[in-house]
């Protein structure tokens, strides 16, 4: 059986994979922030340094990195 050639170029497939990765990072960061918020609804107390460094800032970094990846344009 002969190999069928794709109508999409290799550059387009790379671009599509990169955009999917970006949106996955955005979704992961949003989910992390939501889970962190829900986990804090039950216990209202002062949080430690580890919690401040891991929770919301890490979610923000993931969302920001995802938007940067999605927004990058391919260099021709």
The first five atom37 places (N, CA, C, CB, O) and aatype in JSON, in Angstrom:
{
  "aatype": [20, 20, 20, 20, 20, 20, 20, 20, 20, 20, 20, 20, 20, 20, 20, 20, 20, 20, 20, 20, 20, 20, 20, 20, 20, 20, 20, 20, 20, 20, 20, 20, 20, 20, 20, 20, 20, 20, 20, 20, 20, 20, 20, 20, 20, 20, 20, 20, 20, 20, 20, 20, 20, 20, 20, 20, 20, 20, 20, 20, 20, 20, 20, 20, 20, 20, 20, 20, 20, 20, 20, 20, 20, 20, 20, 20],
  "atom_mask": [
    [1, 1, 1, 1, 1],
    [1, 1, 1, 1, 1],
    [1, 1, 1, 1, 1],
    [1, 1, 1, 1, 1],
    [1, 1, 1, 1, 1],
    [1, 1, 1, 1, 1],
    [1, 1, 1, 1, 1],
    [1, 1, 1, 1, 1],
    [1, 1, 1, 1, 1],
    [1, 1, 1, 1, 1],
    [1, 1, 1, 1, 1],
    [1, 1, 1, 1, 1],
    [1, 1, 1, 1, 1],
    [1, 1, 1, 1, 1],
    [1, 1, 1, 1, 1],
    [1, 1, 1, 1, 1],
    [1, 1, 1, 1, 1],
    [1, 1, 1, 1, 1],
    [1, 1, 1, 1, 1],
    [1, 1, 1, 1, 1],
    [1, 1, 1, 1, 1],
    [1, 1, 1, 1, 1],
    [1, 1, 1, 1, 1],
    [1, 1, 1, 1, 1],
    [1, 1, 1, 1, 1],
    [1, 1, 1, 1, 1],
    [1, 1, 1, 1, 1],
    [1, 1, 1, 1, 1],
    [1, 1, 1, 1, 1],
    [1, 1, 1, 1, 1],
    [1, 1, 1, 1, 1],
    [1, 1, 1, 1, 1],
    [1, 1, 1, 1, 1],
    [1, 1, 1, 1, 1],
    [1, 1, 1, 1, 1],
    [1, 1, 1, 1, 1],
    [1, 1, 1, 1, 1],
    [1, 1, 1, 1, 1],
    [1, 1, 1, 1, 1],
    [1, 1, 1, 1, 1],
    [1, 1, 1, 1, 1],
    [1, 1, 1, 1, 1],
    [1, 1, 1, 1, 1],
    [1, 1, 1, 1, 1],
    [1, 1, 1, 1, 1],
    [1, 1, 1, 1, 1],
    [1, 1, 1, 1, 1],
    [1, 1, 1, 1, 1],
    [1, 1, 1, 1, 1],
    [1, 1, 1, 1, 1],
    [1, 1, 1, 1, 1],
    [1, 1, 1, 1, 1],
    [1, 1, 1, 1, 1],
    [1, 1, 1, 1, 1],
    [1, 1, 1, 1, 1],
    [1, 1, 1, 1, 1],
    [1, 1, 1, 1, 1],
    [1, 1, 1, 1, 1],
    [1, 1, 1, 1, 1],
    [1, 1, 1, 1, 1],
    [1, 1, 1, 1, 1],
    [1, 1, 1, 1, 1],
    [1, 1, 1, 1, 1],
    [1, 1, 1, 1, 1],
    [1, 1, 1, 1, 1],
    [1, 1, 1, 1, 1],
    [1, 1, 1, 1, 1],
    [1, 1, 1, 1, 1],
    [1, 1, 1, 1, 1],
    [1, 1, 1, 1, 1],
    [1, 1, 1, 1, 1],
    [1, 1, 1, 1, 1],
    [1, 1, 1, 1, 1],
    [1, 1, 1, 1, 1],
    [1, 1, 1, 1, 1],
    [1, 1, 1, 1, 1]
  ],
  "atom_positions": [
    [[0.84, -1.16, 0.0], [0.0, 0.0, 0.0], [0.89, 1.24, 0.0], [-0.96, -0.01, 1.21], [1.83, 1.34, 0.79]],
    [[0.61, 2.15, -0.86], [1.42, 3.36, -1.0], [1.15, 4.32, 0.16], [1.14, 4.05, -2.36], [0.04, 4.41, 0.67]],
    [[2.2, 5.02, 0.56], [2.07, 5.98, 1.65], [1.38, 7.23, 1.13], [3.46, 6.32, 2.25], [1.79, 7.81, 0.12]],
    [[0.33, 7.65, 1.82], [-0.41, 8.84, 1.41], [0.29, 10.08, 1.96], [-1.88, 8.77, 1.9], [0.69, 10.11, 3.12]],
    [[0.41, 11.06, 1.14], [1.02, 12.3, 1.6], [-0.06, 13.16, 2.26], [1.69, 13.08, 0.42], [-1.22, 13.16, 1.84]],
    [[0.33, 13.86, 3.29], [-0.6, 14.7, 4.03], [-0.79, 16.02, 3.29], [-0.08, 14.96, 5.47], [0.11, 16.51, 2.61]],
    [[-1.98, 16.58, 3.43], [-2.23, 17.88, 2.82], [-1.63, 19.0, 3.69], [-3.73, 18.11, 2.62], [-1.53, 20.14, 3.24]],
    [[-1.24, 18.66, 4.93], [-0.65, 19.64, 5.83], [0.86, 19.56, 5.76], [-1.13, 19.42, 7.27], [1.44, 18.48, 5.66]],
    [[1.5, 20.71, 5.82], [2.96, 20.74, 5.79], [3.5, 20.42, 7.18], [3.47, 22.13, 5.3], [2.78, 20.47, 8.18]],
    [[4.78, 20.1, 7.23], [5.42, 19.81, 8.51], [5.4, 21.04, 9.41], [6.87, 19.32, 8.29], [5.25, 20.92, 10.62]],
    [[5.56, 22.21, 8.83], [5.54, 23.45, 9.62], [4.17, 23.66, 10.25], [5.91, 24.65, 8.75], [4.07, 24.09, 11.4]],
    [[3.11, 23.37, 9.5], [1.76, 23.53, 10.05], [1.52, 22.55, 11.19], [0.72, 23.33, 8.96], [0.92, 22.91, 12.2]],
    [[1.99, 21.31, 11.04], [1.82, 20.32, 12.1], [2.58, 20.73, 13.35], [2.29, 18.95, 11.62], [2.08, 20.52, 14.46]],
    [[3.78, 21.29, 13.2], [4.54, 21.79, 14.36], [3.79, 22.93, 15.03], [5.96, 22.25, 13.94], [3.69, 22.99, 16.26]],
    [[3.27, 23.83, 14.23], [2.51, 24.97, 14.76], [1.28, 24.49, 15.53], [2.09, 25.92, 13.62], [0.98, 25.01, 16.61]],
    [[0.59, 23.53, 14.99], [-0.61, 22.99, 15.64], [-0.25, 22.31, 16.96], [-1.32, 21.99, 14.71], [-0.95, 22.49, 17.96]],
    [[0.83, 21.52, 16.98], [1.27, 20.88, 18.23], [1.66, 21.91, 19.27], [2.44, 19.94, 17.96], [1.37, 21.74, 20.45]],
    [[2.32, 22.98, 18.84], [2.74, 24.03, 19.77], [1.53, 24.74, 20.36], [3.66, 25.05, 19.05], [1.5, 25.03, 21.56]],
    [[0.53, 25.03, 19.55], [-0.67, 25.68, 20.06], [-1.43, 24.76, 21.02], [-1.59, 26.09, 18.9], [-1.95, 25.23, 22.03]],
    [[-1.49, 23.48, 20.71], [-2.15, 22.54, 21.62], [-1.41, 22.5, 22.95], [-2.2, 21.12, 20.99], [-2.04, 22.49, 24.01]],
    [[-0.09, 22.47, 22.91], [0.71, 22.49, 24.14], [0.43, 23.76, 24.94], [2.21, 22.39, 23.81], [0.29, 23.7, 26.17]],
    [[0.34, 24.9, 24.27], [0.05, 26.15, 24.95], [-1.3, 26.13, 25.65], [0.09, 27.29, 23.97], [-1.4, 26.54, 26.81]],
    [[-2.32, 25.65, 24.97], [-3.64, 25.6, 25.59], [-3.71, 24.57, 26.71], [-4.7, 25.29, 24.54], [-4.46, 24.75, 27.67]],
    [[-2.93, 23.5, 26.59], [-2.87, 22.53, 27.69], [-2.24, 23.18, 28.93], [-2.06, 21.28, 27.27], [-2.7, 22.94, 30.05]],
    [[-1.2, 23.98, 28.74], [-0.59, 24.69, 29.86], [-1.56, 25.67, 30.49], [0.68, 25.42, 29.41], [-1.62, 25.78, 31.72]],
    [[-2.32, 26.39, 29.68], [-3.32, 27.32, 30.21], [-4.36, 26.57, 31.03], [-4.0, 28.11, 29.06], [-4.71, 26.99, 32.13]],
    [[-4.86, 25.47, 30.51], [-5.87, 24.69, 31.21], [-5.31, 24.1, 32.51], [-6.41, 23.57, 30.31], [-5.99, 24.08, 33.53]],
    [[-4.09, 23.63, 32.47], [-3.45, 23.07, 33.66], [-3.28, 24.14, 34.73], [-2.09, 22.45, 33.3], [-3.55, 23.88, 35.91]],
    [[-2.84, 25.32, 34.36], [-2.69, 26.41, 35.31], [-4.03, 26.84, 35.91], [-2.03, 27.6, 34.65], [-4.13, 27.08, 37.11]],
    [[-5.05, 26.92, 35.08], [-6.38, 27.29, 35.57], [-6.92, 26.23, 36.52], [-7.36, 27.5, 34.39], [-7.52, 26.56, 37.55]],
    [[-6.71, 24.97, 36.18], [-7.16, 23.89, 37.07], [-6.39, 23.93, 38.39], [-6.97, 22.52, 36.39], [-6.98, 23.7, 39.45]],
    [[-5.1, 24.21, 38.33], [-4.3, 24.29, 39.55], [-4.81, 25.42, 40.45], [-2.81, 24.5, 39.21], [-4.91, 25.25, 41.66]],
    [[-5.11, 26.57, 39.87], [-5.63, 27.69, 40.65], [-6.99, 27.35, 41.26], [-5.73, 28.95, 39.78], [-7.25, 27.69, 42.41]],
    [[-7.85, 26.7, 40.51], [-9.17, 26.34, 41.01], [-9.07, 25.34, 42.15], [-10.03, 25.76, 39.88], [-9.76, 25.49, 43.17]],
    [[-8.23, 24.34, 42.0], [-8.05, 23.34, 43.06], [-7.46, 24.0, 44.3], [-7.15, 22.19, 42.57], [-7.87, 23.68, 45.42]],
    [[-6.52, 24.9, 44.11], [-5.91, 25.59, 45.24], [-6.93, 26.46, 45.97], [-4.72, 26.45, 44.76], [-6.95, 26.51, 47.2]],
    [[-7.79, 27.13, 45.2], [-8.81, 27.96, 45.82], [-9.81, 27.11, 46.6], [-9.54, 28.79, 44.74], [-10.17, 27.46, 47.72]],
    [[-10.25, 26.01, 46.04], [-11.21, 25.13, 46.7], [-10.59, 24.53, 47.97], [-11.67, 24.01, 45.75], [-11.27, 24.38, 48.98]],
    [[-9.31, 24.2, 47.91], [-8.67, 23.61, 49.1], [-8.56, 24.63, 50.23], [-7.29, 23.07, 48.74], [-8.51, 24.24, 51.4]],
    [[-8.52, 25.91, 49.92], [-8.43, 26.94, 50.96], [-9.79, 27.39, 51.47], [-7.67, 28.13, 50.43], [-9.85, 28.09, 52.48]],
    [[-10.86, 27.02, 50.81], [-12.18, 27.44, 51.28], [-12.53, 26.83, 52.63], [-13.24, 27.07, 50.25], [-13.26, 27.43, 53.42]],
    [[-12.03, 25.65, 52.89], [-12.35, 24.96, 54.13], [-11.57, 25.44, 55.33], [-12.13, 23.51, 53.96], [-12.06, 25.38, 56.46]],
    [[-10.37, 25.91, 55.11], [-9.55, 26.31, 56.26], [-9.02, 27.73, 56.05], [-8.36, 25.31, 56.46], [-8.16, 27.97, 55.2]],
    [[-9.53, 28.64, 56.8], [-9.16, 30.04, 56.69], [-8.12, 30.36, 57.76], [-10.41, 30.97, 56.82], [-8.47, 30.77, 58.87]],
    [[-6.87, 30.19, 57.44], [-5.79, 30.51, 58.36], [-4.62, 31.07, 57.56], [-5.35, 29.25, 59.17], [-4.63, 31.04, 56.33]],
    [[-3.63, 31.59, 58.25], [-2.46, 32.15, 57.58], [-1.65, 31.0, 56.98], [-1.6, 32.99, 58.58], [-1.38, 30.0, 57.64]],
    [[-1.28, 31.16, 55.74], [-0.57, 30.09, 55.04], [0.93, 30.31, 55.13], [-1.01, 30.01, 53.56], [1.39, 31.43, 55.34]],
    [[1.67, 29.23, 54.98], [3.12, 29.3, 55.08], [3.77, 29.67, 53.76], [3.66, 27.99, 55.55], [3.1, 29.85, 52.74]],
    [[5.09, 29.79, 53.81], [5.86, 30.18, 52.62], [5.75, 29.15, 51.5], [7.32, 30.38, 52.99], [5.64, 29.51, 50.33]],
    [[5.77, 27.88, 51.86], [5.68, 26.84, 50.83], [4.37, 26.97, 50.06], [5.79, 25.45, 51.47], [4.34, 26.82, 48.84]],
    [[3.3, 27.22, 50.76], [2.0, 27.37, 50.11], [1.99, 28.59, 49.21], [0.89, 27.47, 51.15], [1.43, 28.54, 48.11]],
    [[2.58, 29.68, 49.65], [2.62, 30.89, 48.83], [3.47, 30.71, 47.59], [3.13, 32.05, 49.65], [3.19, 31.32, 46.55]],
    [[4.51, 29.9, 47.67], [5.4, 29.7, 46.52], [4.9, 28.65, 45.55], [6.76, 29.31, 47.0], [5.28, 28.66, 44.38]],
    [[4.04, 27.76, 46.0], [3.61, 26.65, 45.14], [2.22, 26.87, 44.54], [3.62, 25.36, 45.91], [1.99, 26.51, 43.39]],
    [[1.31, 27.44, 45.28], [-0.09, 27.5, 44.85], [-0.38, 28.44, 43.71], [-0.92, 27.89, 45.99], [-0.2, 28.09, 42.54]],
    [[-0.81, 29.64, 44.04], [-1.24, 30.59, 43.02], [-0.11, 31.06, 42.09], [-1.84, 31.78, 43.68], [-0.34, 31.18, 40.88]],
    [[1.1, 31.33, 42.6], [2.16, 31.77, 41.67], [2.49, 30.72, 40.61], [3.42, 32.1, 42.45], [2.73, 31.07, 39.45]],
    [[2.5, 29.46, 40.99], [2.8, 28.42, 40.0], [1.67, 28.32, 38.98], [3.01, 27.05, 40.7], [1.93, 28.11, 37.79]],
    [[0.44, 28.46, 39.42], [-0.68, 28.46, 38.49], [-0.57, 29.64, 37.53], [-2.03, 28.52, 39.25], [-0.82, 29.49, 36.33]],
    [[-0.2, 30.81, 38.05], [-0.04, 31.98, 37.2], [1.09, 31.79, 36.2], [0.21, 33.23, 38.05], [0.97, 32.2, 35.04]],
    [[2.19, 31.18, 36.62], [3.3, 30.93, 35.71], [2.88, 29.98, 34.59], [4.51, 30.34, 36.48], [3.23, 30.2, 33.43]],
    [[2.13, 28.94, 34.93], [1.66, 28.0, 33.9], [0.73, 28.69, 32.9], [0.95, 26.81, 34.55], [0.86, 28.48, 31.69]],
    [[-0.2, 29.5, 33.39], [-1.12, 30.19, 32.5], [-0.37, 31.18, 31.61], [-2.22, 30.92, 33.3], [-0.6, 31.24, 30.41]],
    [[0.54, 31.94, 32.21], [1.31, 32.9, 31.43], [2.18, 32.21, 30.38], [2.19, 33.74, 32.36], [2.25, 32.66, 29.24]],
    [[2.84, 31.12, 30.77], [3.66, 30.38, 29.8], [2.8, 29.82, 28.68], [4.42, 29.24, 30.5], [3.22, 29.83, 27.52]],
    [[1.62, 29.34, 29.01], [0.71, 28.83, 27.98], [0.3, 29.9, 27.0], [-0.51, 28.22, 28.62], [0.27, 29.66, 25.79]],
    [[-0.04, 31.09, 27.5], [-0.43, 32.18, 26.6], [0.74, 32.65, 25.76], [-1.01, 33.36, 27.41], [0.56, 33.04, 24.61]],
    [[1.93, 32.61, 26.32], [3.11, 33.0, 25.53], [3.34, 32.0, 24.41], [4.38, 33.09, 26.43], [3.63, 32.39, 23.28]],
    [[3.22, 30.71, 24.71], [3.4, 29.68, 23.68], [2.34, 29.79, 22.61], [3.36, 28.28, 24.32], [2.64, 29.66, 21.42]],
    [[1.1, 30.02, 23.01], [0.01, 30.14, 22.02], [0.21, 31.38, 21.15], [-1.37, 30.2, 22.73], [-0.06, 31.35, 19.95]],
    [[0.69, 32.46, 21.76], [0.81, 33.71, 21.03], [2.04, 33.85, 20.16], [0.79, 34.8, 21.98], [2.12, 34.77, 19.35]],
    [[2.99, 32.95, 20.31], [4.2, 33.03, 19.48], [3.86, 32.78, 18.02], [5.26, 32.04, 19.96], [3.04, 31.92, 17.7]],
    [[4.5, 33.52, 17.15], [4.31, 33.29, 15.73], [5.5, 32.52, 15.18], [4.12, 34.63, 14.96], [6.63, 32.66, 15.66]],
    [[5.25, 31.72, 14.21], [6.31, 30.92, 13.61], [7.24, 31.82, 12.81], [5.72, 29.8, 12.71], [6.79, 32.71, 12.08]],
    [[8.51, 31.59, 12.95], [9.51, 32.35, 12.17], [9.72, 31.63, 10.83], [10.88, 32.47, 12.97], [10.01, 30.44, 10.78]],
    [[9.55, 32.37, 9.78], [9.68, 31.76, 8.45], [11.1, 31.81, 7.94], [8.76, 32.46, 7.47], [11.37, 31.34, 6.83]]
  ]
}
